[in-house]
Amino acid sequence: MRTLLSKILVVTLSLTGLSMFAQQRDLSNFRAPDQRGLHVFEAPKDSVQEFDGVKVRVGGSSTLQFQGLSHENAWENAQVGDAGIPDQDALDQLQLIGIESNFNLATANLDLDVQLAKGLRMHLRTYLSSRHHPEPYVKGGYFLIDDLGFISEGFMENLMKYVTIKIGHMENNYGDAHFRRSDNSAAIYNPFVGNLIMDAFTTEVGAEVYYRRGGFIGMLGVSNGKLNQSVVESDTKPSFLAKLGYDNYATGDDFRFRLTGSVYTTSESSRTYLYAADRAGSRYYLVLESVKTNGRGGLAGTNPTNQFRSGRFDPGFSNELTSFMFNPFLKKGGLEFFGTVELSSGKSNRESATRNATQLAGELIYRFGTNDDIYVGTRYNTVNAELGSGDVDINRFNLSAGYFFTKNILAKLEYVSQNHDGDGYAGTKYQDGSFNGIMMEAVISF
């Protein structure tokens, strides 16, 4: 009984604290985690508020998907003894897991955003549940500095009108696509259910410095190049990133135009993670996964954590990597276009020659209804890459529709079709591999 009373007291005090902060949810230069945050990229620099004490904003998100996908490859009717299949173990690594239409794991995030001083804000995101981890774990966090008055009143205030400093173990700002992707359950900015095939996303310890003036944006950043932090001696060298672009958002014109170019590069690493850092996992559960996990052994069974990036592509540039991403964004009334051109090159630890990978994507969205609460959209995404075994081609088509019940609640319906081709997939589970079907997703974000 005493334990129960203690738990009730803790919950009561927590809810009391939340109610105290409920009227203080707008922070300086903050991207709203709801419908108001659409079409926002970097956190704005236009609202440094007077500081009247520490403000804590407790937020979060939750998503649930219904998956109705089917998949196939060249080995569906193969048998032991066929060419290239000497035994049952080899066949298990080629034939696909049987999947059915059903619900995926519900995912959730917890966000803490704290105004610590004038122009000084902290962000922390915790994945409460994700496809890869059933237990909560911290994604990352950072300090965002828009004013140095906490050091000394008026300190460098003329420069800080245009400069922002971001420091932490954080999501690196490479490209613009990551501002529209789903980050575990934070999926309200994404008009589709899945992310790009070659999903550029990583969290590393580093710092980024921004200069924004008259619509132009420039950013220089450096990170330690490590996803998993450790002081054990390694060959990993720092990674460098930069962004340059123009955005006429501040002009107030009905026509919005933004164009940015970004680069992420590392000259040597024990393991690069730009295309393999999303520990939350993909939205398309177990698609094109074999009965036996490739190279790991052990039956996959019904546990999706061993194949948590299914449906995506990692070019395998694990030792050195240089990637460029260009993103145009145009918006006129309810019609918007977002594009991605990505050129990546690198090699693994076992390779001496550099390989290349190219990704193209185009999204066309039309929003209408009261407050643009309804949208329809389509996206076409292709990847062409050189593997040691040969070239591969992947293409994906998405057709999506969504409805905002409130600014915090979004329902999506999506049709997806993805195909794999190329000599590099010969003799693997991806040979003539494809999946297609319907996805439905419900998102709550606040």
N, C-alpha and C positions, 0 to 999 in steps of 0.2 A: 504494500500500500504506500509506503514512504517513497519507493522508487517511482510509482505511478504519479504521486503528487508532485514529485520533483520534475518529472517530464512535463506535466501539465503547466507547472509554473514557468518552465523554460519556454514552452510554446507561447504562453500568454504574454510573457515579457517580449518575446521576439515579435509577435503580432502588434504589440503596443508600440515597439520601436518602429516597425514598418509604417504604422498609421501616422506616427510623428513626422516621418519623412515623406509621406504620401503627397504633401503639398509642395515638396521641394524637388520635383523630379526633372526640372529643366536645368541643365548644367551648361557652363560656357563651352562653346564650340563643340557641340555634341551631336552626333548623328543619331536621330531617333530610331529605336529598334522596332519601328512599326511602319505603317504605310507612308508616314511622313518622311522616312529615310530613303524612299525610292529616289533614284537619279542623283544621289549624293555619293561622292567618291571619297576623297580624303576628308577627314573631319573639317568642317568649315572654320574659317578664321574671320569671324565677323561679329562675335558676341561676347567679348571678355567682360564679365559682369563684376560689379563691385563685390568684394568679399565680405560677408557678414557672419562667417563661421563655417566650420566643416559641414558639407552636405554629403550625405550618403544616398545613393540611388541603388536600390535592389531591384534587379530585373531578371529576365530569363526568357526561355522559349521551350516549346515542346512540339514534337511532330509525330505523326503516325501515317504510314503508307499502307495502302492495299496494292499488292503486286499481282498482276495477271499477265505474266510473261511466259513465253516458250522459247526454247533454244534447240539448235541442232548443229551438227558438224559432219565431216566426211566419214566418221567412224561409227555411225549409228547402228549399222547392220554388220559390222566387222566381227570376225571370230578369231580365236587363237589358231595359228597356223597360216593365216593370211599374210601376205607380204608385209614385212616390218612388224609383225606381232608374234614374237616367239613364245610368249607365255601369258598367263592371266594377269600378272602384275603389269606388263606392258599394255595390255588391253585396258586395264583399269585407269591407266594414266591418260588414255585417249578418249574413252567413252564418257559422256557427260552425266552428271548427277540428274536424277529425275526431280523436277521442280513442279509445284502446283500453285494455283491461285490462292493467295491467303495474305494475312497481315504480316508486315515486318515488325521488328522490334521497335517499340516506341522509344524515341531519343529525347534528351532534355539537356539544357544548359542552365547554368546559374551565372549571372553577371553582377559584378560589383563595380560601380563607378563612383569615385569619391572626389569632390572638389576640395583640395587640401589648402589652397591659397588662391589668390587672384591670378588667373591664368595658369594654374598648376592643377592638373587632373590626373588621377590614377584609374586604370582599367584593369580588371581581372576577370577572366572567363574560366569556368570550371565545367567540364563535361560530366554531367551527373550520370548519364548512361549513353553509350554509343555502341555502334556495331562491333567495334574491336575490343572495347573494354566494358565488362559488366559493372565494374566498380567506378566511382567518381575519381577523376584526376584532373589536374590543372592543365588547361591548354597553354596559357601564357598570360602575360600582362605587361603593362608599360606605364611610364610617366609621359604625359603630353604637356609641354611647356610653351605657352603663348605669351608669357609676361614674366619678367625677372624681378618684379617688384618685391617678391618674397626675400630676395637677397638684400636689396636696398631700394627704397622708394624712388621710382623714376630711373632705375638702373637700365641703361641701354634701351630706353623706351622708343626712341626713334627707329632703331633697327628692328626691334621686336614687333613693330607694326606689320612687318612683312615676313618675319621669320618664325618658324615653329620647330621645336626640337622634340624628338621622340626617342625614348631610351627604354629598353627592357628586353625580356625574353618574349618575343612577339612575332606576329605574322608580318613577314617582310613585305614591303610595298613594291613588288615586282609586277608590272602590268596593271591594267584596270579590271581584268576579268575576275580577280579575286574579290572585288567589291560587290559582284553580282552572284557569286557562287553560294551554295549552301554550306554553312560551317556547322556540321553536326545538325542540331535542331534549329539553328538560326537560318531559316530558309525563306523568310518573308520577302527578301530582296530578289530572290531568284524566280523569274517567271516560269521556269521549268522545274522538273523534279530532280534531274541529274545535273552534274557539272560537266565541264568539257572532257573529252576523251583523254587528252594529255593535260592533266589537272595541275597547273602550276600553283603550289602552295607549300610554304614551309615556315616553321617557327624556330628562330635562332636568336641568340643573344647578340644584340647590336644596338646601333644608334643611326638615326636618320635626321638630316637637317633639311628643312624646306624653306624656299624663298618664293613667295607668291605676291604678284603685283600686277595690276592692270589686266588680269585674266591669264597671265603667264605663270607657269609653275615649274620650278626646278627642284630637284631633290638629289642629294648625295648620301649614300649610306654604306655602312660596313658592318659585317657580322663575323662571329667566330666560325661560321660554317658548320656548326654542329647542331643536330636535332636533339640528341641525347647528351646532356652536359656531363663532362668528366674531365678530371685533371690527369688521367693516364696519358702518357706521352704518345702522340700519334703523328701521322704525316699530314694532317688536315691544316691547311693554311686559311687565312681569312678570306671571306667572300666579299665582293664589292657589288653595289647596285646603284643605279642612277635612273632618274626619270626626268623627261623634259616634255612640256606640252603647253597647250593653250585651251582655255575654257571660258566662253563668253557668258557663263551662268550669271555673273554678277551684274551684267548690263541690263537685265530685266526684259530683254527682247523675247517675243513669242517663239522665236527660232533659237534653239539651243544647239551649240556646236562645241564639241570637245575632241581634241586629238592629242594623244600622248605616245611617246616612245620610251621604252624601258630596257634596261640591260641588267642581267645578273651573271656574274662570272666568278669562277674559282679555278685557280691554276693547279691545285693539287689537293686531294682529299682522300681519306680512308673510305668515305662513303658520302656521296652527295645525295640530297634528299628533295631537291626542288620538285620532282614529279613522284615522290614516294613518301611524303611527310604527313599526309592526311591520315592520322590514326583513327579518325572517326569512321572512315569507310565510305564506300559508294552507296548510291541508292538502289542499284540493280543487284539484288541479292542472288549470289550463286550462279549468275549467268556465265555460260561457257567455262564452268569449273568441272573438272573430271572427277570420276568416282574416287580416285586416289589422288591426293594433293601432289602436284608435280614437284619432284625433288625433295619432298619432305617426308614422304611415307605416311602411313596411318590413314585410316578411312576418314573422309570428310564428314560423313554422316549428316546430321542435321545442324551441326555447329558451323555457322558462317564465319567465325572469327579468323580461321586460317586463310580465307579467301576474301578478306574484307575490302579489297580494291577491285572486285570483279567488274568487268565492263570498261575498265580504264587501260591506259597504255603508259608504261614507263620505258623510255628509250634505253635505259641502262647505262647512262653516262656517269658512272660511279666514281671515277678517278679525277677527271677534269671536265669542266662544263662551261659553256658560254651560250646564253640564250638572250634573244632580243624579242620583245613583244611590242606590237603597234596596235593601238585601239582607237578607232573612230567611234564617236557617239553623236548622233543627230536626233533632235526631237522637235517636231512641229505639231502643236496641238496635242492630240492623243496618239500620234504616230511616232514611233521611235525606232531607230536602227542602232545596233551595237555590233561592232566587228572585232575580230581578232586575227592578226597575222603574226605567227610565231615561228622564228627560225632558231633552231637549237643545234649545237654541235658539241662533240666531246668524245670521250672514250672511257672504257672500264680499266680496272687494274691489270687485266690480262691482255689488253690490246695495245698495239703500237701505232695503229692508224686511226685517224679521226673519222667518226661517222656523223651523219646529219639526220635531222628530223624536222619536218615542216608541218605545222598545224594551221588550218584555216577554219574560221567559223563566222557565221553571220546570223544575227537574230533580228527579226522584224516583229514588232509588237504594236498592237493597236489597243488603246485604253479608252473606254467610253462609260456612259452612265453617270449617275450622280457621284461627283468627286472622283471620277475615273475608277469606280469600284469594280468594273468588269474589264477583262482583257482577253484577247486571243493573240496567239503568236506562233511563230515557226522558227526553227533553227536548223541549219545544216552545218555539220562539223566533219572535217576530214583530217586524217593524219597520214603522211607518207614518210616512212623512215627506213634507214639502212640498218639492218642487223647483220651480225657475223654470218648468219645462215642465208642471207639474201634480203631483198627489199620486201616491205609489207605495206599494205594499204588498208586503212580502216575508214569507214564512213558511217555517219549516224544522222538520221532524220528525226526531228521532234516536231510534234504538233501539240499545242498546249492551250488551255483555257483556264481562267481563274476568276474567283469572285471574293472580294473583301466584304465579309459580313459586317465587320467593324474595322477600324484602322488596325486592330490587333489580331484579327482572325481572318485567315485566308484559306480557301479550299482550291485545290488544283486538280485538273484532269489532263493527262498526257498520253499521247500515243508515241511510242519510240520504236525505231527499227535500226539495227546496227549490223554491219557486215564486215567480215575480215577476208582479205585476199592477199596473194603474193607468194613468191617462192620461199620467203623466209619462214612461212608457217607450215611448209611441207613436213609431214611426219609428226606434227604436234596436234594438240587438242583444238587449236585455232584453225586448222585446215578446213576451208569452206565453212567456217563458223559464222553463225548469225543468231540474233535473238530479236524478238519483237513482241509487242503487246501493249497493254494498257497499264498505267500507273495512276493511282489517286493518292493525294497527299493533303492532310489537314495540318495547318501551322497556327500556333498561338505564340505571339511574341509581344513582350511588354517591357 
